[in-house]
Amino acid sequence: MTTHTISVKSKLNMESCQVGIFKLPGLKFTKGSLPQELQDEMVAWAKENNCGTQMSNWLWSFKNEKQREWFILRWADSIPKPEAEEE
């Protein structure tokens, strides 16, 4: 079996993490980076598709890595990108 790691920290306002004592796959968003309207859409989609649970405004938990990857693929284009750092 081949596993792939998705590194999202540098390109989006989120990074992969492990959640809770069972170290479930998770996503951490930069605090304040997601508009409430987008969060509401994500929660509705997650419930409809049984894919992830919003633990807080910035933390999501998933039953397995495939759910996390599916979530990322679904929402990657909607998540605001970090602002470019000025030199």
Backbone torsions as a table, in degrees:
resi	resn	phi	psi	omega
1	MET	NA	134.7	178.1
2	THR	-100.7	132.9	175.7
3	THR	-114.0	146.2	-179.8
4	HIS	-121.6	137.9	176.5
5	THR	-104.3	129.6	177.6
6	ILE	-99.5	117.4	177.0
7	SER	-97.8	113.2	-174.3
8	VAL	-114.6	-8.1	-173.1
9	LYS	-58.9	-42.0	-173.7
10	SER	-78.8	-20.5	-174.9
11	LYS	-105.9	-21.5	-179.7
12	LEU	-133.0	167.8	178.2
13	ASN	-82.0	45.5	178.3
14	MET	-152.4	160.0	175.4
15	GLU	-146.8	152.4	178.2
16	SER	-71.2	148.9	177.8
17	CYS	-154.0	180.0	173.6
18	GLN	-116.7	140.4	-172.7
19	VAL	-117.6	131.7	171.7
20	GLY	73.6	-176.4	-176.6
21	ILE	-69.8	-21.1	178.8
22	PHE	-91.9	1.2	176.9
23	LYS	52.1	51.0	177.3
24	LEU	-70.2	151.8	176.4
25	PRO	-61.0	139.8	-179.7
26	GLY	-146.1	174.6	174.9
27	LEU	-133.6	133.7	173.3
28	LYS	-110.1	127.1	175.1
29	PHE	-98.9	150.8	173.6
30	THR	-61.2	128.6	-177.7
31	LYS	-57.0	131.8	178.2
32	GLY	82.2	3.2	-176.0
33	SER	-86.0	-18.0	-177.9
34	LEU	-105.3	121.6	175.0
35	PRO	-62.9	149.3	-178.1
36	GLN	-57.2	-39.6	179.6
37	GLU	-60.1	-41.9	178.4
38	LEU	-67.1	-41.7	177.6
39	GLN	-59.2	-42.6	179.4
40	ASP	-62.1	-41.3	177.8
41	GLU	-63.6	-42.6	-179.7
42	MET	-62.9	-44.0	-179.6
43	VAL	-62.8	-45.1	-180.0
44	ALA	-62.3	-44.8	179.7
45	TRP	-63.8	-43.4	-179.1
46	ALA	-61.6	-42.1	178.5
47	LYS	-65.6	-44.5	-179.0
48	GLU	-62.7	-36.3	-175.8
49	ASN	-103.8	5.9	-179.6
50	ASN	50.0	51.6	-174.3
51	CYS	-134.9	84.9	174.4
52	GLY	97.8	160.1	179.1
53	THR	-134.9	130.4	176.5
54	GLN	-79.9	117.8	-178.4
55	MET	-88.1	-31.4	177.0
56	SER	-158.0	-175.8	179.6
57	ASN	-64.0	-17.8	-176.0
58	TRP	-125.2	0.6	-175.7
59	LEU	-129.8	131.8	176.3
60	TRP	-122.4	146.9	177.6
61	SER	-123.6	145.7	-178.4
62	PHE	-132.0	154.0	180.0
63	LYS	-71.6	-29.9	-179.6
64	ASN	-154.6	170.1	-177.3
65	GLU	-66.7	-31.1	178.9
66	LYS	-63.6	-39.4	177.0
67	GLN	-63.7	-42.6	179.3
68	ARG	-61.3	-44.0	180.0
69	GLU	-65.0	-40.0	177.7
70	TRP	-61.4	-43.5	178.4
71	PHE	-60.6	-46.5	179.6
72	ILE	-60.8	-45.8	-179.8
73	LEU	-61.6	-38.6	-178.8
74	ARG	-68.2	-40.3	-169.9
75	TRP	-106.6	-2.7	-175.4
76	ALA	-56.1	-37.5	-178.8
77	ASP	-77.7	-17.3	-177.3
78	SER	-94.6	-20.8	-176.5
79	ILE	-76.1	127.9	179.8
80	PRO	-58.9	137.9	179.5
81	LYS	-81.6	150.0	176.6
82	PRO	-63.1	148.0	177.5
83	GLU	-71.9	143.1	179.6
84	ALA	-67.5	137.1	178.8
85	GLU	-74.9	134.1	178.8
86	GLU	-87.6	142.0	-178.7
87	GLU	-91.3	NA	NA
